[in-house]
Amino acid sequence: MKVPFFTPWITDSDKKSVLKVLNQRWLTDGPILKKFENRFSKFIGSKYSVGCLSATHALHLSLKSLGIVDKKTEQKVTDLKKLTQMILEKFPIEATSETE
């Protein structure tokens, strides 16, 4: 039996939005990203926000803003696994188990 990981739910409106970006000059930056950042900032009550191309990029910027990644450690940041390791080294998570 095959169990799907997930079933995507993509509307016609989603497809139109993606095509609108793909048909513009700016694929990764531009007016649509700026509009998203502004709307997201208002939604979360922040003065600023930054759109990122990937989770790795977002984590990298987060770590830089916290001072965890600097010029010495920046060369080590190449993938999500390394970023996760750096986060866990700085903010260890204590695992516990509870039984009744």
C-alpha positions in Angstrom: 0.0 0.0 0.0 1.3 3.4 -0.9 0.5 6.2 1.5 1.1 9.7 0.0 3.3 12.0 2.0 0.7 14.8 1.5 -1.8 15.9 -1.1 -1.1 19.4 -2.3 -3.9 21.9 -2.3 -3.1 24.4 -5.0 -5.8 26.7 -6.2 -6.2 28.4 -9.6 -5.5 31.7 -7.8 -2.2 30.2 -6.4 -1.2 29.2 -10.0 -2.0 32.6 -11.3 0.1 34.3 -8.6 3.1 32.1 -9.4 2.7 32.7 -13.2 2.5 36.5 -12.5 5.9 36.3 -10.8 7.5 34.0 -13.4 6.3 36.3 -16.2 8.1 39.4 -14.7 11.6 40.5 -14.9 12.2 39.9 -11.2 12.1 36.3 -10.1 13.6 36.5 -6.6 13.3 40.2 -5.9 11.0 42.9 -7.0 7.7 44.6 -6.3 5.8 41.5 -5.4 8.3 40.5 -2.8 8.3 44.1 -1.4 4.5 44.0 -1.2 4.7 40.7 0.6 7.3 42.0 3.1 5.2 45.1 3.8 2.0 43.1 4.3 3.8 40.5 6.4 5.3 43.3 8.6 1.9 44.8 9.2 0.4 41.3 10.0 3.0 40.5 12.6 3.3 44.1 13.9 6.9 44.6 12.9 8.6 47.6 11.3 10.6 45.3 8.9 10.6 41.9 7.5 12.8 40.1 4.9 11.6 37.5 2.4 14.0 34.6 1.9 14.5 32.1 -0.9 14.9 29.1 1.3 14.6 27.9 4.9 18.4 27.7 5.0 18.7 31.4 4.0 16.2 32.4 6.6 18.0 30.5 9.4 21.3 31.9 8.3 20.0 35.5 8.5 18.4 34.7 11.9 21.7 33.3 13.3 23.5 36.4 12.0 21.0 38.7 13.7 21.6 36.8 17.0 25.4 37.1 16.6 25.8 33.3 16.3 27.2 33.5 12.7 30.0 35.9 12.3 32.9 36.3 9.8 34.8 33.4 11.4 31.9 30.9 11.3 30.2 32.1 8.1 32.3 29.8 5.9 30.9 26.8 7.8 27.3 27.7 7.0 26.6 25.7 3.9 23.5 23.7 4.6 20.5 23.2 6.8 22.2 20.4 8.8 25.1 22.7 9.8 22.7 25.6 10.7 20.6 23.3 12.9 23.8 22.1 14.6 24.9 25.7 15.3 21.4 26.5 16.7 21.4 23.4 19.0 25.0 24.2 20.2 23.9 27.7 21.2 20.4 26.8 22.4 20.5 23.2 23.7 17.2 21.4 24.0 16.7 19.1 27.0 14.7 16.0 26.1 12.6 14.5 28.8 10.0 11.8 28.9 7.0 11.6 31.2 5.2 8.4 32.2 1.9 8.1 34.0 
